[in-house]
Each structure stands twice: as C-alpha cells, then as structure tokens.
Amino acid sequence: VSGADDREIKVWRMSGSRAWETTTYRGHLNNVSCVLFHAKENIIISNSEDKTLRVWDVSRNHPPLAFRRDNDRYWILAAHP
C-alpha cells in the first residue's frame, strides 16, 4: 500500500520483482503523509496534510471514516495487532 502527493492511496500486488496497482482510494484533499494496511482488520488507515485521518474498509466500497484535527495534522500512524 502507498500514499503520495497526488492525494491517492494505492494498493499493489507483487509477484517476484514485478508490482502492479490493483486499487486506488481517493478522498484526501491534500498530500497523503502516511498509510498502513492492517491485515487482521482488513482496513487501510491514512493521514494527510488536510488534517484528517481516514479509515478505509478494504472489503467494502464505502466512503471512509474520517477524523479531523482542527489545529494540527496527524503525523504518525501505528496499529496494534
């Protein structure tokens, strides 16, 4: 999984030394700073310079849950197994 300045989150599949994009998630209004995939919960969590943290349910095609900070953005992501 990756996030970038294009405001998108991309899920990749790998085979050997080859990788290709399988899914793109859109919703952040500014650069994506950090992204992680939580395999046990089947979610992607991302944060952005738009001061939001978003939780994407990989198994459904629903809009993400969004959490916003008014004064500062989220900087680091971590997940407990």
Sine and cosine of phi, psi and omega as CSV:
sin_phi,cos_phi,sin_psi,cos_psi,sin_omega,cos_omega
0.00,0.00,0.58,-0.81,0.00,-1.00
-0.57,-0.82,0.39,-0.92,0.10,-1.00
-0.67,-0.74,0.43,-0.90,-0.10,-1.00
-0.43,-0.90,-0.09,-1.00,-0.01,-1.00
-0.93,0.37,-0.19,0.98,0.03,-1.00
-0.99,0.12,0.09,1.00,0.06,-1.00
0.95,0.30,0.22,0.98,-0.05,-1.00
-0.93,-0.38,0.45,-0.89,0.12,-0.99
-0.91,-0.40,0.75,-0.66,-0.04,-1.00
-0.85,-0.53,0.66,-0.75,0.09,-1.00
-0.97,-0.23,0.72,-0.69,-0.08,-1.00
-0.88,-0.48,0.50,-0.87,0.14,-0.99
-0.91,-0.41,0.63,-0.77,-0.02,-1.00
-0.84,-0.54,0.56,-0.83,0.12,-0.99
-0.57,-0.83,0.93,-0.37,-0.07,-1.00
0.89,0.45,-0.83,-0.55,0.00,-1.00
-0.98,-0.17,0.12,0.99,0.00,-1.00
-0.98,-0.22,0.57,-0.82,0.06,-1.00
-0.66,-0.75,0.59,-0.80,0.07,-1.00
-0.59,-0.81,0.51,-0.86,-0.04,-1.00
-0.96,0.26,0.72,-0.69,0.01,-1.00
-0.93,-0.36,-0.56,0.83,-0.07,-1.00
-0.56,-0.83,0.58,-0.82,0.10,-1.00
-0.82,-0.57,0.75,-0.66,0.06,-1.00
-0.94,-0.34,0.73,-0.68,0.01,-1.00
-0.82,-0.57,0.55,-0.83,0.03,-1.00
0.25,-0.97,-0.44,0.90,0.04,-1.00
-0.95,0.31,0.54,-0.84,-0.03,-1.00
-0.99,-0.16,0.01,1.00,0.03,-1.00
-0.49,-0.87,-0.03,-1.00,-0.07,-1.00
-0.80,0.60,0.66,-0.75,0.10,-0.99
-0.99,0.13,0.84,-0.55,-0.08,-1.00
-1.00,-0.01,-0.62,0.78,-0.09,-1.00
-0.45,-0.89,0.54,-0.84,0.01,-1.00
-0.51,-0.86,0.61,-0.80,0.07,-1.00
-0.62,-0.79,0.48,-0.88,0.05,-1.00
-0.95,-0.31,0.80,-0.60,0.03,-1.00
-0.96,-0.27,0.98,-0.18,-0.11,-0.99
-0.90,0.43,-0.60,0.80,-0.05,-1.00
-0.91,0.42,-0.64,0.77,-0.01,-1.00
-1.00,-0.07,-0.13,0.99,-0.01,-1.00
0.84,0.54,0.73,0.68,0.02,-1.00
-0.76,-0.65,0.36,-0.93,0.17,-0.99
-0.90,-0.43,0.72,-0.69,0.06,-1.00
-0.90,-0.44,0.73,-0.69,-0.01,-1.00
-0.69,-0.73,0.47,-0.88,0.16,-0.99
-0.78,-0.63,0.33,-0.94,-0.16,-0.99
-0.54,-0.84,0.28,-0.96,0.10,-0.99
-0.94,0.35,-0.09,1.00,0.11,-0.99
-0.99,0.15,0.13,0.99,0.06,-1.00
0.95,0.32,0.41,0.91,0.05,-1.00
-0.89,-0.46,0.45,-0.89,0.20,-0.98
-0.89,-0.45,0.77,-0.64,-0.05,-1.00
-0.84,-0.54,0.63,-0.78,0.02,-1.00
-0.90,-0.43,0.90,-0.43,-0.07,-1.00
-0.97,-0.26,0.81,-0.58,0.06,-1.00
-1.00,0.08,0.93,-0.37,-0.09,-1.00
-0.93,0.37,-0.50,0.87,-0.07,-1.00
-0.98,0.18,-0.24,0.97,0.00,-1.00
-0.80,-0.60,0.36,-0.93,0.03,-1.00
-0.97,-0.25,0.81,0.59,-0.01,-1.00
-0.99,-0.17,0.40,-0.92,0.14,-0.99
-0.85,0.52,0.54,-0.84,-0.06,-1.00
-0.96,0.29,0.40,-0.92,0.22,-0.98
-0.95,0.30,0.68,-0.73,-0.03,-1.00
-0.81,-0.59,0.71,-0.71,0.06,-1.00
-0.83,-0.55,0.75,-0.66,-0.08,-1.00
-0.86,-0.51,0.63,-0.78,0.13,-0.99
-0.96,-0.27,0.68,-0.73,-0.04,-1.00
-0.99,0.17,-0.62,0.78,-0.15,-0.99
-0.99,-0.15,-0.43,0.90,-0.06,-1.00
-0.45,-0.89,0.27,-0.96,0.00,-1.00
-1.00,-0.09,0.25,-0.97,0.13,-0.99
-0.96,0.27,0.64,-0.77,-0.07,-1.00
-0.94,-0.34,-0.63,0.78,-0.12,-0.99
-0.76,-0.66,0.58,-0.81,0.07,-1.00
-0.89,-0.46,0.58,-0.81,0.12,-0.99
-0.47,-0.89,0.49,-0.87,0.00,-1.00
-0.73,-0.68,0.61,-0.79,0.05,-1.00
-1.00,-0.04,0.71,-0.70,-0.04,-1.00
-0.86,0.50,0.00,0.00,0.00,0.00
